[in-house]
């Protein structure tokens, strides 16, 4: 993978370009293309500000974090709708 990235960067029309990848390795053929893209995109987000790494793999840990964050967001939204006090 590093060889592919290095070759692309060396031949890029813009010098110094930094490319970040997210990889969903164990593709479930029952998933939609949109879901597979979301998984790879989620992995890529983890290395966007990391200058030591160019790619990351989608993992179950990322899935758990996403579910947790979605739950917190939903709870917060519900609390705002119900005019509950937020602490």
MMTF fields as JSON, N, C-alpha, C and O atoms, coordinates in Angstrom:
{
  "mmtfVersion": "1.0.0",
  "mmtfProducer": "UNKNOWN",
  "numBonds": 347,
  "numAtoms": 348,
  "numGroups": 87,
  "numChains": 1,
  "numModels": 1,
  "chainsPerModel": [1],
  "groupsPerChain": [87],
  "chainIdList": ["A"],
  "bondAtomList": [4, 2, 8, 6, 12, 10, 16, 14, 20, 18, 24, 22, 28, 26, 32, 30, 36, 34, 40, 38, 44, 42, 48, 46, 52, 50, 56, 54, 60, 58, 64, 62, 68, 66, 72, 70, 76, 74, 80, 78, 84, 82, 88, 86, 92, 90, 96, 94, 100, 98, 104, 102, 108, 106, 112, 110, 116, 114, 120, 118, 124, 122, 128, 126, 132, 130, 136, 134, 140, 138, 144, 142, 148, 146, 152, 150, 156, 154, 160, 158, 164, 162, 168, 166, 172, 170, 176, 174, 180, 178, 184, 182, 188, 186, 192, 190, 196, 194, 200, 198, 204, 202, 208, 206, 212, 210, 216, 214, 220, 218, 224, 222, 228, 226, 232, 230, 236, 234, 240, 238, 244, 242, 248, 246, 252, 250, 256, 254, 260, 258, 264, 262, 268, 266, 272, 270, 276, 274, 280, 278, 284, 282, 288, 286, 292, 290, 296, 294, 300, 298, 304, 302, 308, 306, 312, 310, 316, 314, 320, 318, 324, 322, 328, 326, 332, 330, 336, 334, 340, 338, 344, 342],
  "bondOrderList": [1, 1, 1, 1, 1, 1, 1, 1, 1, 1, 1, 1, 1, 1, 1, 1, 1, 1, 1, 1, 1, 1, 1, 1, 1, 1, 1, 1, 1, 1, 1, 1, 1, 1, 1, 1, 1, 1, 1, 1, 1, 1, 1, 1, 1, 1, 1, 1, 1, 1, 1, 1, 1, 1, 1, 1, 1, 1, 1, 1, 1, 1, 1, 1, 1, 1, 1, 1, 1, 1, 1, 1, 1, 1, 1, 1, 1, 1, 1, 1, 1, 1, 1, 1, 1, 1],
  "groupList": [{"groupName": "UNK", "atomNameList": ["N", "CA", "C", "O"], "elementList": ["N", "C", "C", "O"], "formalChargeList": [0, 0, 0, 0], "bondAtomList": [1, 0, 2, 1, 3, 2], "bondOrderList": [1, 1, 2], "singleLetterCode": "X", "chemCompType": "L-PEPTIDE LINKING"}],
  "groupTypeList": [0, 0, 0, 0, 0, 0, 0, 0, 0, 0, 0, 0, 0, 0, 0, 0, 0, 0, 0, 0, 0, 0, 0, 0, 0, 0, 0, 0, 0, 0, 0, 0, 0, 0, 0, 0, 0, 0, 0, 0, 0, 0, 0, 0, 0, 0, 0, 0, 0, 0, 0, 0, 0, 0, 0, 0, 0, 0, 0, 0, 0, 0, 0, 0, 0, 0, 0, 0, 0, 0, 0, 0, 0, 0, 0, 0, 0, 0, 0, 0, 0, 0, 0, 0, 0, 0, 0],
  "groupIdList": [1, 2, 3, 4, 5, 6, 7, 8, 9, 10, 11, 12, 13, 14, 15, 16, 17, 18, 19, 20, 21, 22, 23, 24, 25, 26, 27, 28, 29, 30, 31, 32, 33, 34, 35, 36, 37, 38, 39, 40, 41, 42, 43, 44, 45, 46, 47, 48, 49, 50, 51, 52, 53, 54, 55, 56, 57, 58, 59, 60, 61, 62, 63, 64, 65, 66, 67, 68, 69, 70, 71, 72, 73, 74, 75, 76, 77, 78, 79, 80, 81, 82, 83, 84, 85, 86, 87],
  "secStructList": [7, 2, 2, 2, 2, 2, 2, 2, 2, 2, 2, 7, 1, 1, 6, 6, 7, 7, 7, 7, 3, 3, 3, 7, 7, 1, 7, 7, 6, 6, 1, 7, 2, 2, 2, 2, 2, 2, 2, 2, 2, 2, 2, 2, 2, 6, 6, 6, 6, 7, 6, 6, 7, 1, 3, 3, 3, 7, 7, 2, 2, 2, 2, 2, 2, 2, 2, 2, 2, 2, 2, 2, 2, 2, 2, 2, 2, 2, 2, 2, 2, 6, 6, 7, 7, 7, 7],
  "xCoordList": [0.827, 0.0, 0.872, 0.604, 1.908, 2.79, 3.449, 3.639, 3.799, 4.422, 3.479, 3.898, 2.216, 1.216, 1.07, 1.052, 0.965, 0.823, 2.052, 1.922, 3.235, 4.469, 4.589, 4.995, 4.242, 4.31, 3.341, 3.683, 2.136, 1.142, 1.627, 1.522, 2.148, 2.625, 3.789, 3.85, 4.705, 5.861, 5.454, 6.109, 4.383, 3.948, 2.797, 2.28, 2.394, 1.272, 1.655, 2.8, 0.695, 0.998, 1.259, 1.889, 0.782, 1.011, 2.008, 1.706, 3.174, 4.21, 3.856, 3.29, 4.196, 3.943, 2.53, 2.138, 1.766, 0.389, 0.391, 1.236, -0.542, -0.655, -2.006, -3.046, -1.993, -3.218, -3.518, -2.631, -4.777, -5.219, -6.255, -7.113, -6.161, -7.053, -7.736, -7.174, -8.949, -9.639, -9.919, -10.334, -9.7, -9.834, -10.821, -10.675, -11.824, -12.743, -12.345, -12.7, -11.606, -10.93, -11.845, -11.842, -12.609, -13.447, -14.841, -15.782, -14.956, -16.208, -17.306, -17.163, -18.397, -19.608, -20.406, -20.881, -20.559, -21.214, -22.702, -23.346, -23.246, -24.648, -24.84, -25.97, -23.747, -23.835, -23.928, -23.433, -24.568, -24.658, -23.312, -22.481, -23.115, -21.895, -21.785, -20.69, -22.914, -22.911, -22.392, -21.627, -22.8, -22.351, -20.864, -20.134, -20.419, -18.995, -18.175, -17.126, -18.655, -17.983, -17.941, -16.91, -19.064, -19.118, -18.075, -17.409, -17.932, -16.962, -15.537, -14.74, -15.223, -13.884, -13.647, -12.552, -14.668, -14.567, -14.347, -13.561, -15.042, -14.88, -13.438, -12.857, -12.879, -11.484, -10.547, -9.596, -10.813, -9.964, -9.978, -8.958, -11.12, -11.225, -10.254, -9.816, -9.918, -9.04, -7.593, -6.816, -7.214, -5.834, -5.73, -4.647, -6.825, -6.796, -5.81, -5.133, -5.72, -4.813, -3.532, -2.743, -3.339, -2.18, -1.147, -1.342, -0.058, 0.943, 1.888, 2.727, 1.76, 2.609, 1.985, 2.667, 0.689, -0.007, -0.835, -1.424, -0.867, -1.613, -2.907, -3.773, -3.045, -4.259, -4.603, -3.763, -5.874, -6.35, -7.402, -8.067, -7.536, -8.522, -9.767, -9.681, -10.914, -12.163, -12.122, -11.775, -12.48, -12.465, -13.782, -14.58, -13.995, -15.178, -15.16, -16.211, -13.973, -13.854, -14.398, -15.075, -14.106, -14.657, -16.175, -16.856, -16.704, -18.155, -18.78, -19.815, -18.157, -18.67, -18.626, -19.563, -17.554, -17.45, -18.533, -19.129, -18.778, -19.806, -21.178, -21.952, -21.484, -22.767, -22.897, -23.952, -21.833, -21.848, -22.072, -22.906, -21.325, -21.477, -22.873, -23.438, -23.43, -24.787, -25.793, -26.741, -25.6, -26.493, -26.441, -27.481, -25.238, -25.078, -25.751, -26.451, -25.538, -26.139, -27.663, -28.336, -28.202, -29.657, -30.209, -31.25, -29.518, -29.953, -29.933, -30.849, -28.905, -28.781, -29.903, -30.515, -30.169, -31.236, -32.589, -33.393, -32.84, -34.101, -34.229, -35.309, -33.147, -33.175, -33.495, -34.249, -32.936, -33.239, -34.702, -35.352, -35.221, -36.628, -37.562, -38.586, -37.211, -38.049, -37.741, -38.288, -36.86, -36.462, -35.977, -36.247, -35.258, -34.674, -33.412, -32.75, -33.104, -31.912, -30.674, -30.614, -29.702, -28.463, -27.362, -27.157, -26.665, -25.586, -24.272, -23.233],
  "yCoordList": [-1.19, 0.0, 1.256, 2.204, 1.258, 2.429, 2.696, 3.853, 1.64, 1.818, 2.507, 3.372, 2.13, 2.738, 4.216, 5.059, 4.526, 5.921, 6.726, 7.82, 6.199, 6.912, 7.157, 8.24, 6.167, 6.326, 7.401, 8.222, 7.398, 8.398, 9.802, 10.728, 9.957, 11.263, 11.745, 12.923, 10.857, 11.236, 11.687, 12.552, 11.117, 11.438, 12.436, 12.736, 12.945, 13.886, 15.204, 15.645, 15.837, 17.121, 18.241, 19.244, 18.076, 19.057, 18.444, 17.445, 19.03, 18.486, 18.751, 19.79, 17.803, 17.934, 17.568, 17.784, 17.019, 16.642, 15.493, 14.6, 15.522, 14.487, 13.807, 14.463, 12.51, 11.754, 10.884, 10.226, 10.887, 10.083, 9.079, 9.403, 7.853, 6.779, 6.155, 6.082, 5.71, 4.859, 3.544, 3.535, 2.447, 1.129, 0.28, 0.081, -0.216, -1.196, -2.519, -2.81, -3.316, -4.488, -5.695, -6.291, -6.06, -7.267, -6.907, -6.796, -6.732, -6.242, -7.291, -8.425, -6.872, -7.688, -7.408, -6.288, -8.39, -8.202, -7.882, -7.529, -8.002, -7.656, -6.167, -5.679, -5.45, -4.022, -3.218, -3.632, -2.068, -1.176, -0.489, -0.416, 0.006, 0.741, 1.969, 2.32, 2.619, 3.801, 3.459, 4.228, 2.322, 1.907, 1.579, 1.965, 0.88, 0.551, 1.842, 1.963, 2.79, 4.088, 4.793, 5.347, 4.774, 5.395, 4.798, 5.523, 3.478, 2.804, 3.235, 3.531, 3.267, 3.686, 5.157, 5.54, 5.965, 7.387, 7.612, 8.472, 6.84, 6.934, 6.6, 7.255, 5.598, 5.237, 6.367, 6.689, 6.963, 8.05, 9.246, 9.911, 9.518, 10.648, 10.52, 11.527, 9.298, 9.101, 9.501, 9.677, 9.648, 10.025, 11.387, 11.775, 12.107, 13.401, 14.384, 15.117, 14.413, 15.335, 14.639, 15.224, 13.419, 12.629, 12.626, 11.975, 13.349, 13.465, 12.277, 12.19, 11.367, 10.18, 9.0, 8.017, 9.09, 7.984, 8.504, 9.583, 7.721, 8.11, 7.331, 7.738, 6.23, 5.432, 4.746, 4.576, 4.359, 3.64, 2.641, 2.831, 1.592, 0.557, 0.757, 1.164, 0.464, 0.454, -0.737, -1.849, -0.497, -1.559, -1.576, -0.644, -2.642, -2.72, -1.611, -1.113, -1.229, -0.144, 1.165, 1.917, 1.437, 2.629, 2.56, 3.564, 1.38, 1.206, 1.491, 2.151, 0.997, 1.234, 2.72, 3.238, 3.401, 4.837, 5.599, 6.538, 5.188, 5.857, 5.677, 6.631, 4.468, 4.219, 5.03, 5.602, 5.08, 5.833, 7.325, 7.96, 7.876, 9.29, 9.598, 10.647, 8.687, 8.883, 8.868, 9.654, 7.987, 7.906, 9.206, 9.727, 9.726, 10.98, 12.123, 12.941, 12.174, 13.223, 13.149, 14.174, 11.945, 11.777, 12.189, 12.843, 11.81, 12.197, 13.712, 14.29, 14.346, 15.795, 16.475, 17.426, 15.986, 16.542, 16.381, 17.314, 15.208, 14.975, 15.91, 16.44, 16.111, 17.003, 18.432, 19.125, 18.876, 20.218, 20.336, 21.337, 19.327, 19.336, 19.389, 20.07, 18.673, 18.602, 19.717, 19.747, 20.631, 21.76, 21.302, 21.928, 20.195, 19.679, 20.463, 21.004, 20.509, 21.22, 20.369, 19.192, 20.983, 20.29, 20.719, 21.91, 19.751, 20.049, 19.558, 19.709],
  "zCoordList": [0.0, 0.0, 0.0, -0.738, 0.824, 0.881, -0.465, -0.84, -1.195, -2.509, -3.48, -4.248, -3.45, -4.337, -4.009, -4.905, -2.726, -2.3, -2.705, -3.255, -2.439, -2.778, -4.275, -4.698, -5.073, -6.528, -6.996, -7.847, -6.444, -6.829, -6.459, -7.264, -5.264, -4.798, -5.654, -6.008, -5.988, -6.804, -8.199, -8.782, -8.745, -10.101, -10.141, -11.218, -9.006, -8.95, -9.612, -9.507, -10.298, -10.944, -9.932, -10.267, -8.71, -7.649, -6.669, -6.016, -6.568, -5.688, -4.226, -3.887, -3.379, -1.953, -1.541, -0.394, -2.467, -2.157, -1.144, -1.213, -0.221, 0.808, 0.626, 0.68, 0.412, 0.165, 1.369, 1.912, 1.78, 2.916, 2.425, 1.604, 2.94, 2.522, 3.719, 4.811, 3.494, 4.448, 3.744, 2.585, 4.424, 3.803, 4.587, 5.793, 3.88, 4.451, 3.825, 2.683, 4.581, 4.029, 3.829, 2.751, 4.819, 4.753, 4.262, 5.047, 2.978, 2.404, 2.502, 2.046, 3.109, 3.191, 1.926, 1.733, 1.074, -0.22, -0.093, -1.081, 1.109, 1.332, 1.612, 1.635, 1.824, 2.112, 0.825, -0.223, 0.923, -0.233, -0.456, 0.449, -1.658, -1.982, -1.072, -0.633, -0.791, 0.075, 1.471, 2.053, 2.006, 3.335, 3.323, 4.236, 2.31, 2.185, 2.092, 2.723, 1.311, 1.199, 2.553, 2.934, 3.282, 4.612, 5.544, 6.282, 5.512, 6.374, 6.03, 6.921, 4.749, 4.322, 4.654, 5.066, 4.473, 4.789, 6.281, 6.677, 7.097, 8.542, 8.936, 9.801, 8.307, 8.581, 8.15, 8.861, 6.996, 6.497, 7.445, 7.621, 8.049, 8.976, 10.146, 10.702, 10.518, 11.674, 11.391, 12.329, 10.124, 9.792, 9.112, 8.673, 9.021, 8.33, 8.96, 8.239, 10.261, 10.948, 11.427, 12.169, 11.008, 11.434, 10.309, 9.283, 10.505, 9.45, 9.395, 8.498, 10.345, 10.35, 9.618, 9.331, 9.314, 8.658, 7.489, 7.555, 6.428, 5.237, 5.06, 4.286, 5.76, 5.616, 6.93, 7.813, 7.023, 8.204, 7.751, 6.733, 8.513, 8.232, 9.094, 10.252, 8.507, 9.265, 10.214, 9.814, 11.473, 12.476, 13.239, 13.146, 13.99, 14.845, 15.893, 16.294, 16.332, 17.312, 16.737, 17.438, 15.468, 14.821, 14.764, 14.973, 14.484, 14.428, 15.788, 15.872, 16.847, 18.198, 18.556, 19.163, 18.188, 18.454, 17.7, 18.229, 16.468, 15.668, 16.302, 16.389, 16.743, 17.399, 18.681, 18.956, 19.458, 20.71, 20.439, 21.085, 19.482, 19.145, 18.622, 18.933, 17.828, 17.313, 18.458, 18.458, 19.427, 20.578, 21.389, 21.793, 21.627, 22.364, 21.606, 22.202, 20.308, 19.487, 19.531, 19.652, 19.434, 19.49, 20.848, 20.923, 21.923, 23.267, 23.425, 24.01, 22.91, 22.996, 22.215, 22.701, 21.007, 20.179, 20.86, 20.877, 21.417, 22.136, 23.332, 23.593, 24.05, 25.211, 24.787, 25.47, 23.68, 23.181, 22.769, 23.069, 22.085, 21.661, 22.857, 22.821, 23.916, 25.116, 26.113, 27.215, 25.713, 26.557, 27.927, 28.952, 27.907, 29.14, 29.465, 28.58, 30.718, 31.163, 30.869, 31.223, 30.222, 29.873, 30.829, 31.063, 31.372, 32.323, 31.765, 32.408]
}
